[in-house]
Amino acid sequence: MEDKIINLLHMARKARKLKSGYDACERSCFSNNAKLLIYATDLAEKRKKHLLNMANANNVKIVEYGSKSLFGREFKIRDIGIICIEDANFAKGILRSIG
């Protein structure tokens, strides 16, 4: 199941519908582009709380999945704790796979 989710994340990135990092995801939420926020299980509690508030205020679905090192390894960038999906179909597929 994890492979399917990772594949969907890679496809979303290739389609330029994936944003990574706190600032990029925050901009995406406030511009009403974000459809799904995904945060790592090892993210700081203070950051999780802020993300939940931001997602609720902007009517964005939010889910906990993976770890910072998993996202960093998969996307070959520093360890990141937050990614967002800007496409409804990718978001649905990921939620179905996680769910």
PyMOL commands that set and color helices and strands:
alter all, ss='L'
color gray80, all
select helices_A, chain A and resi 2-14+22-30+45-57+68-75+88-98
alter helices_A, ss='H'
color red, helices_A
select strands_A, chain A and resi 18-20+36-39+61-64+82-85
alter strands_A, ss='S'
color yellow, strands_A
deselect
rebuild
show_as cartoon
